[in-house]
Amino acid sequence: MKALRTTASVALIALIVLCIVWELWLAPLRPGGSLIALKAVPLALPLGGILGGRRYTYQWSSMLILAYLAEGVTRAWSERGLSQLLAGAEIALSVAFFAAAVSYARLTRAGA
């Protein structure tokens, strides 16, 4: 279970960092950055619960992360160059977080 918590924590933190640097410096939609970097804010909401190992947070954040998976797939399909690579990283981090969060929630349920 420690490996699942570590995977979820690292993936979530990496996804927050990716969202910020992607939209502000690496490949922003507009030169100089854009307010789309605020998409990292919802990811910060479950951070305390994920780091603390709270099962309920793992459950609801596994649903939240699907929006980032969808964005990654959309942008990987529609963009080229660095943005496409960053979208691939977003997909990988979202899938890693989702898998770890769902697995952790299953293993920690009552009667498991």
N, C-alpha and C positions, 0 to 999 in steps of 0.2 A: 504494500500500500504506500510505502514511503516513495517508491519509484513513480507511482501514479501522481502523487501530490507534487513531487519535484517536476515531473514532465508538464503537468498542468500549470504550475507556477512559472516555470521558465518560458513556456509557450505564450502565456498571457502577457508576461512582462515584455518579451520579445515582440509580440504583436503590437503592444502599446507604443514601443519605441519605433517600430517599423512604420506605423501609421503617422507618427509625428514627423519623422525624418523624410519620409516619402513625400508628404504633402507640403512640407516647408522648404526642403533643400534638394533632395535627390531628383525628383521628377514631378514638381507641382503642376497642377492644371493650369495655373497662371504664373507667369514669371514673378518671382519674389515671394511665392507661397500663397496659400489660400486658406480660407476659413474651413475648408474641408478637413484640415488637420484636427478640428474639433471632434471628428469621428472617433478619436482615441478616448474621449471623456467617458462614454458608456462602458468602455473596457476597464476603466479605473474603478468603477462602482463595485464589482465583485472581488477586487484585489485583496482586500482585508480578509474576507471569508475564505478565499482560495488559499491564501497563505496560512490561515488559521485552521484549515481542514474542516470547515463547516459543511456538512453534507448538503443542506438545503441550498447553499450558495452554489455548490457544484451542480445541483440539479437545474436551477434556473439559468445559470450562466451557460450551460450547455445549449440552451435554446437561443440565448443572445448571440452566441458565437456563429450561429448559422447565417446571420445577416452579413457577417464579414466573409464567410465562405462564399456566399452568393456574390458579394461585391468582387471578390478575388476572381471568381470564375468569369464574371462579366467583363472585368477589365483585362484579364488574360486573353479573352477572346477578341476584344475590340481594340486593344492598344498594341503598340509595337515598341521595340527597343527596351530601354531600362524599365519603363512602366510595366511592360509585360513580365519582365523578370521579377519585379517587386510584387506583382499580382500573384505570381507563382509562389513566392515566399509567403504571402498572405494566406494562400490556399493551404500550404503545408503546415503553417502554424495553427490555422483554424482547425484542420483535421486532427493534428496532434493534441490540441487542447480538448476538442470534442471527445476523442477516443479516451483520453485520460480521465476527463470529468465524468463521463458516463460509466466508465469502469469503476472509478472510485465510488460513485454513488451506489452502484450495484453491490459492491463488496462491503459497504458500510450500512446497508439497510438492515432493519431489525430482523432477526432470525436468520441472517446469512452466515 
